[in-house]
C-alpha cells in the first residue's frame, strides 16, 4: 500500500491494488471522505466538498459561520456528543 499526504490540501491518498481512497482534514481536524473507487494517479477535487448556508443545521462553530455543519459532512469517524445528530461510529455503555 502507498500513502501520499498533500499538506497544502490536507489530503491523504491511499493506493492499494486497483483502488484509491482519498480523505481530507477540514475545519481544524474533521476527517472527511472524498473518493473510493478505481485507482487514480492524482486526486483533482472533481467532487469537492460544498459549504453553503445550512441555516438551522447543528454547527460546532460560532453562529457567524453557517456554512459548516457536521450533520451534512461526509465524516470518516463521526462521534457522539458533537453537533452531528446521525448515528455515531461507536457507542460505549458503561456498567453503571
Buried (B, 14 or more C-beta within 10 A) or exposed (E): EEEEEEEEBBBBBBBEEEEBBBBBBBBEEBBBBBBEEEEBEEBEEEEEBEBEEBEEBEBBBEEEBBEBBBBBBEBBEBEEEBEBEEEBEEEEEEEE
